[in-house]
Amino acid sequence: MRERHRAAAAGLPYAEVRTLRIGRDEVTSTGPASPVIDPATGEQWGSVPEATADEVDSAVRAARAAFPAWAALAPTARADALRRMADAIERRAEPLALTNTLENGSPIAETSGAAGNAASILRVFAGMAGFLEEPDIRPFPGGANETLVARDPIGVCALIAPWNFPINLVVIKLAPALLAGCAVVIKPASPTPLSVRFLLEAADEAGIPPGVINLVTGGAATGDALVRHPDVDKVAFTGSTPVGRKIAAACGELLRPVTLELGGKSAAIVLPDADLDAMSAVLLRSCIRNTGQTCYISTRLIATPERYDDLVEMVTGVVGGAVVGDPLDPATVFGPVATTAQRDGVRALIRAGVAEGARVTVGGDVAPPLPGGSFVAPTVFADVRPDMRIAQEEIFGPVVTILRAADVDDAVAVANSTRFGLGGIVFGADEEAALRVARRVDTGSIGINFFASNHHAPFGGRHDSGLGLEYGIEGLSAYLAPQSVHRRRRPLA
């Protein structure tokens, strides 16, 4: 496997990168090099610079300089650029997917869809250009006067993305920001700094002007310099709740708008009439997608007594039968987790589950399935109590917990018993009954018999899962600054 990964990396256009994208130029950084590690082998295959505070300042100033001309374009012109960018991203699907897999270990079956999904997001937001062009006129009470509500771009935006889906979680910020007329500085996560460069290539090909999209790489210090820069007008961040709290505190101090999409501990409620065969077909994607490194997946399965044993048997069989292996193999379902630190954290929580009395039905804290990389055995826990750490903390690895509820009311109470509220599912044959249960779950999004994000519909978390919304008109509105213009109502001709 090591030789295969070396050969794959050798054919990529980006590996040892010493530049940042600032304005129209690739600027050689003076910061130290940060390694890019293949989590399947533990080997370094690339590097990027840690941007200095001065380089962050240059990137923000470049965005500020490019902002007025981009904002002055008609929304339809910006939408056309987004559509061209979507086409250009799809033409880069293969090297983008390969780079992504080598950065974070996501199976190639997962990353192969990244370019297509990113293109879809860009096209959906391009289709919202009419929302920006239609006049929004609202009458005063009494009808004598009226108000024109104008929608201005909010300005220069800092877009900070995580490592689990490094392309799509940039694009869900980038697409509405660009359509709104904003200029941006992107900072990808430290483990995944290279695949995002294909987005910049696509933007160049689409004719998006220099300086509208800038790129800096680095760790926490780079991110903090960007968040606190005095000429940044908005911050959008996806990542862990602890980091999100720090960003929220900084933005609160600066009175700076911020969108935060944070952690999750979502629940799948299995109703007494649920079709477990149908559930088994969507289980891996809905509850343990991307080796369990997906914010909204329903890693807590909650069943009433009449379905509990059958559910445990089904989940154990599906997870235990899925392929663990080389993430470059299209048959692989579970690759490595993204970093050795993540691996160690996941295995520590597995040990905590055993210590607290949960029953391992497959996997556990056993020898890694493959040597050399940051692999964790896919694990299913049964007999989990709601107060256990594995039922309360976001594990972000290939671990599913199964909890028993006394009845449906108790299942809803258990689903609502964490501090998170991001995703969720209700499995049941009677979809109207399932909908009634879903509406009782305190979460930002929930599915009936499946879960998937809809680019047209708002996505966001409640409680410790975040602030603000992405996707849909609501996601676009996060990059707009309304202005109310009060005027006399014009007489009819």
VEXMI-653448 format. One record per residue (C-alpha): residue in one letter; x, y, z. Coordinates in nm, 4 decimals. Each point is the difference from the previous one (the first is absolute). Example, Ala and Ser with C-alpha at 12.3 -4.5 7.8 and 13.67 -1.06 7.14 Angstrom:
# VEXMI-653448
("A" (1.2300 -0.4500 0.7800))
("S" (0.1370 0.3440 -0.0660))
***
This chain:
# VEXMI-653448
("M" (0.0000 0.0000 0.0000))
("R" (0.2831 0.2414 0.0763))
("E" (0.1382 -0.0280 -0.3532))
("R" (-0.3448 0.0522 -0.1454))
("H" (-0.0473 0.3189 0.1975))
("R" (0.3409 0.1323 -0.0973))
("A" (-0.0765 -0.0595 -0.3680))
("A" (-0.3369 0.1722 0.0325))
("A" (0.1471 0.3046 0.1710))
("A" (0.2789 0.0282 -0.2569))
("G" (-0.2536 0.0630 -0.2753))
("L" (-0.1761 0.2923 0.1700))
("P" (0.0595 0.3652 -0.0903))
("Y" (0.0168 0.1084 0.3652))
("A" (0.2222 -0.1488 0.2674))
("E" (0.2908 0.2158 0.1166))
("V" (-0.1600 0.3453 -0.0125))
("R" (0.1759 0.3108 0.1300))
("T" (-0.2448 0.2652 -0.1133))
("L" (-0.3217 0.1678 0.1110))
("R" (-0.2603 0.1442 -0.2364))
("I" (-0.0133 0.3728 0.0666))
("G" (-0.1692 0.2204 -0.2550))
("R" (0.1123 -0.0939 -0.3486))
("D" (0.3250 -0.1617 0.1148))
("E" (0.1384 -0.3193 0.1458))
("V" (0.2038 0.1586 0.2797))
("T" (0.2907 -0.1939 0.1466))
("S" (-0.0560 -0.0217 0.3750))
("T" (0.2634 0.0772 0.2588))
("G" (-0.1727 -0.2254 0.2533))
("P" (0.1214 -0.3476 0.0959))
("A" (-0.1064 -0.3064 -0.1955))
("S" (-0.2824 -0.2132 0.1380))
("P" (-0.0052 -0.3678 -0.1036))
("V" (-0.2892 -0.1722 -0.1749))
("I" (-0.0316 -0.3597 0.1222))
("D" (-0.1696 -0.2926 -0.1714))
("P" (-0.2074 -0.1487 0.2836))
("A" (-0.0116 -0.3405 -0.1695))
("T" (0.3774 -0.0396 0.0293))
("G" (0.1160 0.2621 0.2487))
("E" (0.2427 0.1334 -0.2604))
("Q" (0.0535 0.3615 -0.0990))
("W" (-0.0752 0.0616 -0.3661))
("G" (-0.0275 0.3764 -0.0174))
("S" (0.0283 0.3299 0.1838))
("V" (-0.1412 0.3518 0.0070))
("P" (0.1112 0.3188 0.1728))
("E" (-0.1297 0.1333 0.3299))
("A" (-0.1110 0.3489 -0.0976))
("T" (0.1344 0.2795 0.2154))
("A" (-0.2144 0.2798 0.1427))
("D" (0.1402 0.2362 -0.2640))
("E" (-0.0986 -0.2433 -0.2753))
("V" (-0.3511 -0.0302 0.1422))
("D" (-0.0148 0.3793 -0.0016))
("S" (0.1073 0.0069 -0.3656))
("A" (-0.2709 -0.2521 -0.0925))
("V" (-0.2712 0.1991 0.1753))
("R" (0.1193 0.3233 -0.1620))
("A" (-0.0078 -0.1702 -0.3411))
("A" (-0.3591 -0.1092 0.0620))
("R" (-0.0918 0.3530 0.1080))
("A" (0.1521 0.1452 -0.3168))
("A" (-0.1884 -0.2458 -0.2237))
("F" (-0.3315 0.0349 0.1813))
("P" (-0.1466 0.3202 -0.1526))
("A" (0.0257 -0.1092 -0.3636))
("W" (-0.1345 -0.3497 0.0709))
("A" (-0.2868 0.1410 0.2082))
("A" (-0.0867 0.2433 -0.2796))
("L" (-0.0675 -0.2798 -0.2506))
("A" (-0.3592 -0.0987 -0.0596))
("P" (-0.1029 -0.3103 0.1963))
("T" (-0.0671 -0.1810 -0.3284))
("A" (0.3595 0.0656 -0.1087))
("R" (0.1314 -0.1427 0.3247))
("A" (-0.2373 -0.2961 -0.0410))
("D" (0.1400 -0.0691 -0.3471))
("A" (0.3503 -0.0103 0.1514))
("L" (-0.1196 -0.2509 0.2600))
("R" (-0.1380 -0.2233 -0.2750))
("R" (0.3282 0.0152 -0.1913))
("M" (0.1845 -0.0824 0.3217))
("A" (-0.2284 -0.3002 0.0532))
("D" (0.0876 -0.1346 -0.3446))
("A" (0.3703 0.0554 0.0651))
("I" (-0.0116 -0.1835 0.3327))
("E" (-0.1634 -0.3024 -0.1590))
("R" (0.2844 -0.0165 -0.2513))
("R" (0.2390 -0.0357 0.2948))
("A" (-0.1960 -0.2720 0.1791))
("E" (0.2620 -0.2744 -0.0167))
("P" (0.3114 0.1811 0.1302))
("L" (-0.2128 0.1853 0.2550))
("A" (-0.1379 -0.3278 0.1375))
("L" (0.3421 -0.1623 0.0113))
("T" (0.1544 0.2961 0.1813))
("N" (-0.2864 0.0056 0.2493))
("T" (0.0416 -0.3715 0.0749))
("L" (0.3743 0.0338 0.0494))
("E" (-0.0562 0.2942 0.2355))
("N" (-0.2652 -0.1408 0.2337))
("G" (-0.0434 -0.3695 -0.0812))
("S" (-0.3609 0.0315 -0.1156))
("P" (-0.0776 -0.2956 -0.2278))
("I" (0.0280 0.0802 -0.3674))
("A" (-0.3630 -0.1111 -0.0379))
("E" (-0.0848 0.2998 0.2203))
("T" (0.2400 0.2593 -0.1405))
("S" (-0.0873 -0.0864 -0.3602))
("G" (-0.3275 0.1808 0.0556))
("A" (0.1568 0.3165 0.1400))
("A" (0.0378 0.1871 -0.3294))
("G" (-0.3519 -0.0828 -0.1145))
("N" (-0.1491 0.1052 0.3320))
("A" (0.1989 0.3241 0.0020))
("A" (-0.1186 0.0742 -0.3528))
("S" (-0.3588 -0.0639 0.1033))
("I" (0.0301 0.2456 0.2900))
("L" (0.1400 0.2688 -0.2301))
("R" (-0.2817 -0.0508 -0.2513))
("V" (-0.2702 0.0077 0.2672))
("F" (0.1264 0.3315 0.1339))
("A" (0.0411 0.1344 -0.3541))
("G" (-0.3700 -0.0669 -0.0401))
("M" (-0.0732 0.2437 0.2853))
("A" (0.1221 0.3045 -0.1897))
("G" (-0.3594 0.1095 -0.0553))
("F" (-0.0472 0.0323 0.3763))
("L" (0.2668 0.2723 -0.0017))
("E" (-0.1420 0.1805 -0.3004))
("E" (-0.3696 0.0063 0.0883))
("P" (-0.1012 0.3230 0.1781))
("D" (-0.1158 -0.0524 0.3577))
("I" (-0.2515 0.2757 0.0770))
("R" (-0.1957 -0.0056 0.3241))
("P" (-0.2870 0.2331 0.0910))
("F" (-0.0081 0.2044 0.3179))
("P" (-0.2902 -0.0668 0.2365))
("G" (-0.2807 0.2210 -0.1241))
("G" (0.1318 -0.0091 -0.3555))
("A" (0.1182 0.3589 -0.0436))
("N" (0.3672 -0.0858 -0.0422))
("E" (0.2161 -0.2968 -0.0960))
("T" (0.3424 -0.1486 0.0614))
("L" (0.2405 -0.1357 -0.2585))
("V" (0.2096 -0.2755 0.1610))
("A" (0.3328 -0.0136 -0.1824))
("R" (0.2334 -0.2970 0.0365))
("D" (0.3684 0.0921 0.0038))
("P" (0.2888 -0.2487 0.0150))
("I" (0.1336 -0.0146 0.3527))
("G" (0.3612 0.0524 -0.1094))
("V" (0.3183 -0.2014 0.0550))
("C" (-0.0666 -0.3450 0.1431))
("A" (0.2307 -0.2446 0.1773))
("L" (-0.0931 -0.3581 -0.0941))
("I" (0.1510 -0.2628 0.2307))
("A" (-0.0620 -0.3629 -0.0916))
("P" (0.0541 -0.3363 0.1741))
("W" (0.1876 -0.3084 -0.1157))
("N" (-0.2807 -0.2545 -0.0357))
("F" (-0.1569 0.1441 -0.3197))
("P" (0.2583 0.2623 -0.1001))
("I" (-0.1570 0.0866 -0.3357))
("N" (-0.3721 0.0052 0.0611))
("L" (0.0267 0.1743 0.3365))
("V" (0.1913 0.2804 -0.1703))
("V" (-0.2431 0.0222 -0.2897))
("I" (-0.3123 0.0272 0.2179))
("K" (0.1554 0.3241 0.1239))
("L" (0.1733 0.1105 -0.3177))
("A" (-0.2990 -0.0317 -0.2355))
("P" (-0.2385 0.2301 0.1917))
("A" (0.2809 0.2419 0.0824))
("L" (0.0931 0.0352 -0.3679))
("L" (-0.3595 0.0318 -0.1189))
("A" (-0.0660 0.2665 0.2639))
("G" (0.2965 0.2004 -0.1325))
("C" (0.2461 -0.0631 0.2829))
("A" (0.3742 -0.0588 -0.0238))
("V" (0.1524 -0.2747 0.2146))
("V" (0.3068 -0.1407 0.1676))
("I" (-0.0098 -0.3782 0.0372))
("K" (0.1907 -0.1853 0.2696))
("P" (-0.0262 -0.3791 -0.0328))
("A" (0.0679 -0.2341 0.2911))
("S" (0.3631 -0.0891 0.0640))
("P" (-0.0285 -0.3671 -0.1082))
("T" (-0.1769 0.0844 -0.3294))
("P" (0.1626 0.3090 -0.1574))
("L" (0.0594 -0.1231 -0.3557))
("S" (-0.3274 -0.1189 -0.1542))
("V" (-0.1493 0.3496 0.0378))
("R" (0.2466 0.1248 -0.2616))
("F" (-0.2096 -0.1671 -0.2679))
("L" (-0.2796 0.2418 0.0941))
("L" (0.2326 0.2925 -0.0643))
("E" (0.0994 -0.1475 -0.3365))
("A" (-0.3670 -0.0305 -0.0898))
("A" (-0.0692 0.3581 0.1110))
("D" (0.2841 0.1252 -0.2199))
("E" (-0.1349 -0.1930 -0.2968))
("A" (-0.3467 0.1423 0.0670))
("G" (0.1337 0.3548 -0.0217))
("I" (-0.0573 0.0968 0.3618))
("P" (0.2240 0.3052 0.0453))
("P" (0.3273 -0.0193 0.1953))
("G" (-0.0382 0.0840 0.3662))
("V" (-0.3628 -0.1083 0.0269))
("I" (0.1194 -0.3383 0.1330))
("N" (0.3188 -0.0161 0.2068))
("L" (0.1592 -0.2964 0.1765))
("V" (0.2137 -0.0218 0.3120))
("T" (0.1100 -0.3223 0.1675))
("G" (0.1037 -0.0678 0.3554))
("G" (-0.1207 -0.1007 0.3434))
("A" (-0.1672 0.1691 0.2944))
("A" (0.2204 0.3106 -0.0051))
("T" (-0.0803 0.0633 -0.3659))
("G" (-0.3693 -0.0503 0.0646))
("D" (0.0017 0.2331 0.2993))
("A" (0.1765 0.2733 -0.1977))
("L" (-0.2653 -0.0324 -0.2708))
("V" (-0.2978 -0.0026 0.2382))
("R" (0.1269 0.3071 0.1862))
("H" (0.1157 0.1999 -0.3016))
("P" (-0.1576 0.3473 0.0197))
("D" (-0.0986 0.0000 -0.3683))
("V" (-0.1937 -0.3290 0.0074))
("D" (-0.3762 0.0614 -0.0041))
("K" (-0.1276 -0.3555 0.0602))
("V" (0.1325 -0.3383 0.1124))
("A" (-0.1396 -0.3385 -0.1040))
("F" (0.1398 -0.3064 0.1757))
("T" (-0.0681 -0.3720 -0.0019))
("G" (0.1755 -0.2125 0.2589))
("S" (-0.0022 -0.1098 0.3597))
("T" (-0.2147 0.1591 0.2675))
("P" (0.2988 0.0986 0.2220))
("V" (0.1674 0.1889 -0.2853))
("G" (-0.3344 0.1459 -0.1012))
("R" (-0.0448 0.1441 0.3487))
("K" (0.3355 0.1781 -0.0273))
("I" (-0.0908 0.1445 -0.3389))
("A" (-0.3415 0.1053 0.1295))
("A" (0.1640 0.1738 0.2952))
("A" (0.2373 0.1898 -0.2294))
("C" (-0.2816 0.1009 -0.2361))
("G" (-0.2167 0.1044 0.2935))
("E" (0.2780 0.2221 0.1280))
("L" (0.0388 0.1509 -0.3475))
("L" (-0.3775 0.0170 -0.0693))
("R" (0.0679 -0.2002 -0.3159))
("P" (-0.2642 -0.2208 -0.1637))
("V" (0.0872 -0.3691 0.0157))
("T" (-0.1458 -0.3266 -0.1267))
("L" (0.1042 -0.3100 0.1950))
("E" (-0.0760 -0.3577 -0.1060))
("L" (0.1319 -0.2089 0.2859))
("G" (-0.0179 -0.3461 0.1541))
("G" (-0.2821 -0.2486 0.0127))
("K" (-0.1232 -0.3075 0.1815))
("S" (-0.3058 -0.0713 -0.2064))
("A" (-0.2510 -0.2753 0.0704))
("A" (-0.1850 -0.2461 -0.2189))
("I" (-0.3284 -0.1031 0.1615))
("V" (-0.1111 -0.3453 -0.1135))
("L" (-0.3785 -0.0266 0.0346))
("P" (-0.1725 -0.3337 0.0652))
("D" (-0.1164 -0.0252 -0.3645))
("A" (0.3382 0.0880 -0.1550))
("D" (0.1154 -0.2087 -0.2971))
("L" (0.3440 -0.1159 0.1137))
("D" (0.0869 -0.1399 -0.3427))
("A" (-0.0570 0.3417 -0.1555))
("M" (0.1887 0.1634 0.2860))
("S" (0.2969 -0.2280 -0.0573))
("A" (0.0347 0.1373 -0.3544))
("V" (0.0520 0.3570 0.1256))
("L" (0.1670 -0.0748 0.3335))
("L" (0.3628 0.0549 -0.0995))
("R" (-0.0638 0.3326 -0.1716))
("S" (-0.2475 0.1267 0.2587))
("C" (0.1701 -0.1104 0.3194))
("I" (0.3719 -0.0581 -0.0621))
("R" (0.0796 0.1817 -0.3253))
("N" (0.3601 0.0864 -0.0858))
("T" (0.1408 -0.2323 0.2673))
("G" (-0.2265 0.1719 0.2527))
("Q" (0.1541 0.3415 -0.0690))
("T" (-0.3153 0.1859 -0.0955))
("C" (-0.1604 0.2612 0.2229))
("Y" (-0.3677 -0.0820 -0.0509))
("I" (0.0014 -0.3814 -0.0093))
("S" (-0.2288 -0.1808 0.2431))
("T" (0.2529 -0.1910 0.2068))
("R" (-0.2520 -0.0666 0.2783))
("L" (-0.2640 -0.2574 -0.0974))
("I" (-0.2971 -0.0088 0.2366))
("A" (-0.2505 -0.2848 -0.0098))
("T" (-0.2961 -0.1182 0.2036))
("P" (0.0195 -0.3476 0.1589))
("E" (-0.1900 -0.1839 -0.2741))
("R" (0.2592 0.0984 -0.2643))
("Y" (0.3132 0.0278 0.2096))
("D" (0.1542 -0.3456 -0.0409))
("D" (-0.0732 -0.0133 -0.3734))
("L" (0.1534 0.3459 -0.0416))
("V" (0.3176 -0.1004 0.1828))
("E" (0.0323 -0.3072 -0.2207))
("M" (-0.0550 0.1976 -0.3211))
("V" (0.2395 0.2831 0.0849))
("T" (0.2687 -0.2401 0.1165))
("G" (-0.0239 -0.1953 -0.3233))
("V" (0.0065 0.3041 -0.2281))
("V" (0.2877 0.1785 0.1746))
("G" (0.1970 -0.3208 0.0534))
("G" (-0.0404 -0.0963 -0.3650))
("A" (0.1163 0.3301 -0.1500))
("V" (0.3443 0.0108 -0.1604))
("V" (0.2823 0.1601 0.1984))
("G" (0.3065 0.0749 -0.2060))
("D" (0.1979 0.2119 -0.2407))
("P" (-0.2019 0.3183 -0.0528))
("L" (0.1110 0.0045 -0.3642))
("D" (-0.1870 -0.3269 -0.0578))
("P" (-0.3538 0.0767 -0.1262))
("A" (-0.1337 -0.2929 0.2061))
("T" (0.1190 0.1470 0.3302))
("V" (-0.2714 0.1289 0.2331))
("F" (0.2146 0.0774 0.3052))
("G" (0.3406 0.1590 -0.0486))
("P" (0.2225 0.1482 0.2671))
("V" (-0.1105 0.2913 0.2134))
("A" (0.1619 0.3249 -0.1033))
("T" (0.2823 0.0347 0.2547))
("T" (0.1794 -0.1986 0.2668))
("A" (-0.1382 0.2389 0.2621))
("Q" (-0.3524 -0.0776 -0.1215))
("R" (0.0752 -0.3735 0.0082))
("D" (0.1234 0.0222 0.3584))
("G" (-0.3040 0.1997 0.1066))
("V" (-0.2434 -0.2460 -0.1583))
("R" (0.1705 -0.2992 0.1582))
("A" (-0.0027 0.1735 0.3400))
("L" (-0.3777 0.0423 -0.0265))
("I" (-0.0390 -0.3647 -0.1013))
("R" (0.1863 -0.0967 0.3171))
("A" (-0.2225 0.2349 0.1994))
("G" (-0.3093 -0.1730 -0.1395))
("V" (0.1277 -0.3396 0.1068))
("A" (0.0925 0.1311 0.3442))
("E" (-0.3484 0.1444 0.0491))
("G" (-0.1646 -0.3317 -0.0826))
("A" (-0.1024 0.0237 -0.3652))
("R" (0.0146 -0.3251 -0.1971))
("V" (0.2198 -0.0205 -0.3112))
("T" (-0.1662 -0.2076 -0.2720))
("V" (0.2671 0.0582 -0.2635))
("G" (0.3342 0.1811 -0.0002))
("G" (0.1124 0.1655 0.3215))
("D" (0.3424 0.1044 0.1197))
("V" (0.1798 -0.2705 -0.1917))
("A" (0.3046 -0.0052 -0.2252))
("P" (-0.0353 0.2392 -0.2970))
("P" (-0.1491 -0.1701 -0.3062))
("L" (0.3018 0.1086 -0.2064))
("P" (0.3520 0.0896 0.1164))
("G" (0.1712 0.3330 -0.0497))
("G" (-0.2930 0.2377 -0.0238))
("S" (-0.2556 0.1516 0.2358))
("F" (-0.2533 -0.2816 -0.0253))
("V" (-0.2666 -0.0753 0.2601))
("A" (-0.2080 -0.3162 -0.0041))
("P" (-0.3630 0.0852 -0.0878))
("T" (-0.1860 -0.0503 0.3267))
("V" (-0.3585 -0.0564 0.1092))
("F" (-0.1041 0.0422 0.3628))
("A" (-0.3230 -0.1438 0.1392))
("D" (-0.1540 0.0452 0.3457))
("V" (0.1047 0.3643 0.0023))
("R" (-0.1506 0.2287 0.2650))
("P" (-0.0772 0.3643 -0.0847))
("D" (0.2414 0.1256 0.2682))
("M" (0.3052 -0.1828 -0.1355))
("R" (0.2759 0.2045 -0.1615))
("I" (-0.0419 -0.1874 -0.3290))
("A" (-0.3663 0.1100 -0.0021))
("Q" (0.0748 0.3642 0.0812))
("E" (0.3308 0.0928 -0.1668))
("E" (0.0620 0.0319 -0.3705))
("I" (0.2352 -0.2877 -0.0843))
("F" (0.0676 0.0861 -0.3671))
("G" (0.1174 -0.3465 -0.0903))
("P" (-0.1481 -0.3340 -0.1112))
("V" (-0.2074 -0.0607 0.3132))
("V" (-0.3767 -0.0517 0.0324))
("T" (-0.1891 -0.0240 0.3288))
("I" (-0.3349 -0.1740 0.0480))
("L" (-0.2286 0.1082 0.2847))
("R" (-0.3198 -0.1551 0.1326))
("A" (-0.3088 0.2152 0.0616))
("A" (-0.3088 -0.1032 0.1965))
("D" (-0.2353 0.1348 -0.2685))
("V" (-0.0188 0.2635 -0.2711))
("D" (-0.0371 0.2860 0.2472))
("D" (0.3103 -0.1188 0.1814))
("A" (0.1852 -0.0319 -0.3329))
("V" (-0.0708 0.3669 -0.0729))
("A" (0.1190 0.0957 0.3477))
("V" (0.3234 -0.1964 -0.0504))
("A" (0.0507 0.1572 -0.3438))
("N" (-0.0260 0.3431 0.1631))
("S" (0.2283 -0.0863 0.2923))
("T" (0.3272 0.1403 -0.1387))
("R" (0.1201 0.3583 -0.0318))
("F" (0.0092 -0.0308 -0.3802))
("G" (-0.2705 0.0454 -0.2636))
("L" (0.1211 -0.0379 -0.3576))
("G" (-0.1482 -0.2983 -0.1857))
("G" (-0.2150 -0.3043 0.0625))
("I" (-0.2230 -0.2642 -0.1568))
("V" (-0.3263 -0.1718 0.0840))
("F" (-0.0397 -0.3478 -0.1497))
("G" (-0.3596 -0.1200 -0.0309))
("A" (-0.2345 -0.1540 -0.2573))
("D" (-0.2782 0.2479 0.0779))
("E" (0.1615 0.3185 -0.1304))
("E" (-0.2675 0.2296 0.1449))
("A" (0.0577 -0.1474 0.3441))
("A" (0.3752 0.0277 -0.0529))
("L" (-0.0429 0.3660 -0.0951))
("R" (-0.1886 0.0679 0.3232))
("V" (0.2885 -0.1532 0.1949))
("A" (0.2585 0.1921 -0.2054))
("R" (-0.1654 0.3314 0.0850))
("R" (0.0576 -0.0766 0.3699))
("V" (0.3765 -0.0395 -0.0386))
("D" (0.1918 0.3158 0.0917))
("T" (0.2330 0.0216 -0.2983))
("G" (0.0726 0.2190 -0.2992))
("S" (-0.0598 -0.2698 -0.2650))
("I" (-0.1591 -0.3429 0.0086))
("G" (-0.0905 -0.2632 -0.2578))
("I" (-0.2729 -0.2587 -0.0379))
("N" (0.1588 -0.3386 -0.0799))
("F" (0.3151 0.1665 -0.1395))
("F" (0.2112 0.3126 0.0424))
("A" (0.1612 0.2236 -0.2583))
("S" (0.0725 0.3707 -0.0318))
("N" (-0.2174 0.1944 -0.2439))
("H" (0.1862 0.2918 -0.1582))
("H" (-0.3282 0.1903 -0.0258))
("A" (-0.0933 -0.0383 0.3685))
("P" (0.1611 0.1563 0.3088))
("F" (0.2505 -0.2063 0.1963))
("G" (0.1179 0.0954 0.3455))
("G" (0.0224 -0.1122 0.3576))
("R" (-0.1679 0.0772 0.3270))
("H" (0.1639 0.0357 0.3399))
("D" (0.3664 -0.1134 -0.0106))
("S" (-0.0321 -0.0914 -0.3675))
("G" (0.0402 0.3565 -0.1171))
("L" (-0.1356 0.3402 -0.0939))
("G" (-0.1530 0.1089 -0.3281))
("L" (-0.0908 -0.1875 -0.3152))
("E" (0.1571 -0.1221 -0.3221))
("Y" (-0.1662 -0.1037 -0.3295))
("G" (-0.3172 0.1472 -0.1440))
("I" (-0.1057 0.3630 -0.0067))
("E" (0.0778 0.0037 0.3713))
("G" (0.3627 -0.0876 -0.0717))
("L" (0.0231 0.2722 -0.2646))
("S" (-0.1515 0.2543 0.2381))
("A" (0.2864 -0.0595 0.2434))
("Y" (0.2280 0.1819 -0.2470))
("L" (-0.2306 0.2994 -0.0488))
("A" (-0.0366 0.3256 0.1914))
("P" (-0.3538 0.1381 -0.0440))
("Q" (-0.0617 0.3723 -0.0225))
("S" (-0.3519 0.1434 0.0447))
("V" (-0.0676 0.3064 -0.2133))
("H" (-0.3194 0.1770 0.1150))
("R" (-0.1740 0.2122 -0.2606))
("R" (-0.3307 0.1592 -0.0884))
("R" (-0.2271 -0.2318 -0.1883))
("R" (-0.0097 0.0954 -0.3628))
("P" (-0.3431 0.1153 -0.1218))
("L" (-0.1692 -0.2125 -0.2597))
("A" (0.0282 0.1423 -0.3516))
***
